[in-house]
Amino acid sequence: MEQTNVAKQWAGRGFSCAIWTDPPWRVWADFVHDADEIVMLIDGEIEVSFRGRTLHPQPGEEALIPAGTSHTIRNIGKTTNHFITVTALRAANRNPK
């Protein structure tokens, strides 16, 4: 997966894109954003929890976290993982005129 191409594709869809590198058992707990967020695993293992659901996306799969939703992302593997977070450039609830 070419990260530069992924970032360009997301920008074309109205999203910003960041790549994260997390050591085993790293936890990002109870985050809330005012815009939709998509998490896409590049390699390793990951767990995405929100609204009583727990997802285990495979590399290249997307997990959509709706705006305003408390969520937790965990590296559940024994090795470092890499994942992309994609966030809407404008708030999800914005009403266009």
Secondary structure, 3 states (H helix, E strand, C coil): CCHHHHHHHHHHCCEEEEEEEECCCCEEEEECCCCCEEEEEEECCCEEEECCEEECCCCCCEEEECCCCCEEEECCCCCCEEEEEEEECCCCCCCCC
